[in-house]
Amino acid sequence: MKSTGVVRRIDELGRIVLPVSIRQNMDINEKDALEIFIDGDRIILQKYQPSCIFCTNADNVVYYNSKRICTDCLAKIKEQF
């Protein structure tokens, strides 16, 4: 995990502001949805993509290396190796 050196305080409504440099680097735009994960004592924010990153199919989607991939595309990847 890469440290950015950026520290933000949570406001009275429980909000934080993501710096513009991080949003640009991660291609996060206004109104984009972020998914929240808990990993032990860590909170992880990830841009929400409910469909396969290859074919945009939203059916039978699984996680593979922390990316959403439909089972059809995953089978095609496995065939190549």
VEXDREN-2710 file (C-alpha; in Angstrom, 1 decimal):
% VEXDREN-2710
k/r/px/py/pz
1/MET/0.0/0.0/0.0
2/LYS/1.4/3.4/-1.0
3/SER/1.3/6.3/1.5
4/THR/0.3/9.7/0.1
5/GLY/1.4/11.7/3.1
6/VAL/-1.9/13.4/3.1
7/VAL/-3.9/13.7/6.4
8/ARG/-7.5/14.9/6.6
9/ARG/-9.8/15.5/9.5
10/ILE/-13.3/14.2/9.6
11/ASP/-15.8/17.1/9.9
12/GLU/-18.8/17.2/12.2
13/LEU/-21.0/15.4/9.7
14/GLY/-18.5/12.5/9.3
15/ARG/-17.1/13.7/5.9
16/ILE/-13.6/13.8/4.6
17/VAL/-12.4/15.6/1.4
18/LEU/-10.2/13.6/-1.0
19/PRO/-7.5/15.9/-2.4
20/VAL/-7.9/16.8/-6.1
21/SER/-4.5/15.2/-7.0
22/ILE/-5.7/11.9/-5.6
23/ARG/-9.1/12.2/-7.4
24/GLN/-7.4/13.0/-10.7
25/ASN/-4.8/10.2/-10.3
26/MET/-7.6/7.6/-9.5
27/ASP/-10.0/9.0/-12.2
28/ILE/-12.6/9.8/-9.5
29/ASN/-15.0/12.5/-10.7
30/GLU/-17.8/14.5/-9.1
31/LYS/-20.9/12.3/-8.4
32/ASP/-18.8/9.0/-8.9
33/ALA/-19.8/6.3/-6.4
34/LEU/-17.1/4.9/-4.0
35/GLU/-17.4/1.5/-2.4
36/ILE/-16.2/1.1/1.2
37/PHE/-14.4/-2.0/2.5
38/ILE/-13.1/-2.9/5.9
39/ASP/-9.9/-4.9/6.1
40/GLY/-9.0/-5.4/9.7
41/ASP/-8.3/-1.9/11.1
42/ARG/-8.2/-0.3/7.6
43/ILE/-10.9/1.5/5.7
44/ILE/-10.5/1.1/1.9
45/LEU/-12.3/3.3/-0.6
46/GLN/-12.6/2.0/-4.2
47/LYS/-14.3/3.5/-7.2
48/TYR/-17.5/1.5/-7.6
49/GLN/-17.8/-0.5/-10.8
50/PRO/-20.7/-3.0/-10.6
51/SER/-19.9/-4.6/-13.9
52/CYS/-17.1/-6.6/-15.5
53/ILE/-14.1/-4.4/-16.4
54/PHE/-13.7/-6.1/-19.8
55/CYS/-17.2/-6.5/-21.2
56/THR/-19.4/-4.4/-18.8
57/ASN/-21.7/-7.5/-18.1
58/ALA/-23.2/-7.1/-14.7
59/ASP/-24.3/-10.8/-14.4
60/ASN/-22.2/-13.4/-12.6
61/VAL/-19.5/-11.0/-11.6
62/VAL/-16.8/-12.1/-9.2
63/TYR/-13.7/-10.5/-7.7
64/TYR/-10.4/-11.5/-9.3
65/ASN/-7.3/-9.7/-8.1
66/SER/-9.6/-7.0/-6.6
67/LYS/-11.3/-6.3/-9.9
68/ARG/-14.8/-7.3/-11.0
69/ILE/-14.8/-9.8/-13.8
70/CYS/-17.7/-11.8/-15.1
71/THR/-17.3/-15.6/-15.1
72/ASP/-17.2/-15.7/-18.9
73/CYS/-14.3/-13.3/-19.1
74/LEU/-12.5/-15.1/-16.3
75/ALA/-12.9/-18.4/-18.1
76/LYS/-11.4/-16.8/-21.2
77/ILE/-8.4/-15.5/-19.2
78/LYS/-7.8/-18.9/-17.7
79/GLU/-7.9/-20.5/-21.2
80/GLN/-5.0/-18.3/-22.2
81/PHE/-2.7/-19.6/-19.5
END
